[in-house]
């Protein structure tokens, strides 16, 4: 139970908890061994005093030397163990945590990525884990080890002489009370610093993404000014935060050290009153410095531990967001897609209401309707990019909410407007469609998608890098690459969002040809924008305000004279289906 809480609090892996326990254990041993060293010093001093008062030679030199050698060896061994248990294991912990987070992100429902943007998530995987690394390696083991060894030593001191023990140790709880008392202040400052830092990185990212627009509209100065303001704000918040923690941490350290003064005061009084002898005070003064030392090491970092709480929370938030889970096998009977009374809300507001329709295998089902009527949402739900809030979506009789999204998506090809291309060669970008496809397969798919002729014109043909997100390609070319990908994948279900923008007539014809090859025999759900597609579809589903207004074959809907016919007539003059 405690273990779980501890693990959550410091965002540790299971192995990390074990390592921390190990680190704390060795820290206790190290601290006790060092105390043993003090014991040897004490014995030597005591003998020396005897000789000073009684005269005669110093006895047992060999014994002392032996003890010192033993101490050095023990000390060496335990320090090495402690080092390994704290620093040595952290590298693996960092690696495991980063991989764990990335793996988790991969499985989160897509909706999550609207809530936390890319800069934010990158900051968690890199920055937050870095901050935690410092805590894992430099603080946890030392601090918890110091708690335990100090408790052991405190008990021994209290048994030895309670008056001196209290004079010695009162500062420790007071110092910690001060630190923990200031904790809320520290955490709040950390939260503010983190937010200010995010605003800076968001600002920079935004500027980079929009560099063209900014230049074109001569807004550089305004932009830089804004960025400057954000950076100044970050600096101000950071300095204020660090100043605050600095005051508390140093205050705590000073209070703890005041124990030396009180020990001397109390000790001197006791000696004068004849209650103790000088050697006992000497013993306490020896011990006291060693009691403070391990805390001193971690005190400076305990503020960091508080601050890191923000990082740990941000990491845990990723771990604790429910992932889209499901069965590892998907064995549908055919690939009809059935929407069965589906309702859906991105947040509170429901955007789809009681949507029911079937997209049959071997047919093209076209979703049409005004912008915002829910076409894209239906397509996303069909691929389980989100889960339906009400009702169910079945593919070949299997409720897709019961299937692991990764497994499910093997049966889907998606050709959406926002094609994601990577800064790699044309060949590799197409090969993404099917892991391990041969060059010949890729070329065949490219040819079928009408990519061949434009690729031949590129300087290095299929080996030409296409720039970040395909910057060097036109809209139509990018789309054909994504169709080539889908052809290569040859999945039984195709979800298609027809691009409306920027296709000239020639390009459009080529895209259409490529598409007709891709779509043959599949279950096709298309968000239709073009008249041609709509008329060629086997079935039309007309959406209006998130409801199915009409559905049926195009001719039947025309004959019915409802919303569909109205829309068609409105658009008759235009070649484009501009309702989307
Ligand atoms: P269409 O594709 O027909 O234009 P959408 O499916 O994109 O319509 O949108 C349907 C409704 O859902 C709209 O009201 C839109 O504002 C809302 N919506 C779309 N995407 C999101 C999102 N990621 N978060 C919140 N609301 C969204």
Boltz pocket constraint, residues with backbone or C-beta under 6 A from the ligand:
constraints:
  - pocket:
      binder: B
      contacts: [[A, 114], [A, 346], [A, 347], [A, 351], [A, 369], [A, 370], [A, 371], [A, 372], [A, 373], [A, 374], [A, 375], [A, 376], [A, 377], [A, 378], [A, 580]]
      max_distance: 6.0
